[in-house]
């Protein structure tokens, strides 16, 4: 490691005190017990190649970075590699007052990253903020007028179910959902350019969410509508539910509960009394003793 010109040595295995002192005397920084994922990310960013042995290391397997520093963040110390030539990876450090807050922040960031990843894969986006749901609901309501019979009620019910998405967004943001939904219905119905209008959770109004950059992958929306329809059809296909009928005997439940513990009543009392008499006869009238595992008795002074 020293002869090849390395300045930083990272290892998945622990580095002993002797090796640490050896590297320190020669001006090298070393760290052991580095997680496999962190080691691969560093190698990818710096252009290094992970080695399985310290023998035969040459300069071509080394990575480079502009700066390396150890920085204190809260109660933890982190080794920062900055100015890497292949900076395709980035580390985010989350800090918060409680573990619950940090976990919630991590889930939010993960969801955001996955949405962006899905958008890049699908190569098509639609406006978010409940805009696409309101537009589909408007189309379904118009299509329901062309259907005769009970099918019209089904289509209208599906349209009303889609409006739950913008309504929930309003409730979560603390705004009056009825007023905002009324504005959205009017905008989508009367304005030809109101296709992408959704909920503005910052101002409590409606806005063109496509222009504002509130996008969602079109594949996600298609899958959501398909999954919701399949789930509704599965529920409607259930025509019978099997339920264990309750017993007609009012005391049946109490009898079953008592049978497991002390519900044997007089039978158990007679058995206990007989066992006590047998023990008393053997021990010459002992007033206390054991009848078995976990069962003991105490006879009062006035007993026969």
Secondary structure by P-SEA (a helix, b strand, c coil): cccccccbbbbcccccaaaaaaaaaabbbbbccccaaaaaaaaaaabbbbbccccccccccbbbbcbbbbbbcccbbbbbbcccccccbbbbbbbcccaaaaaaaaaaaaaaaaaaaaaaaacccccccaaaaaaaaaaaaaaaaacccaaaaaaaaaaaaaaaaaaaaaaaacccaaaaaaaaaaaacccccccccccccccccccccccccccccaaaaaaaaaaaaaaaaaaaaccbbbbbccccccaaaaaaaaaacccccaaaaaaaaaaaaaaaaaaccccccccccccccccccccc
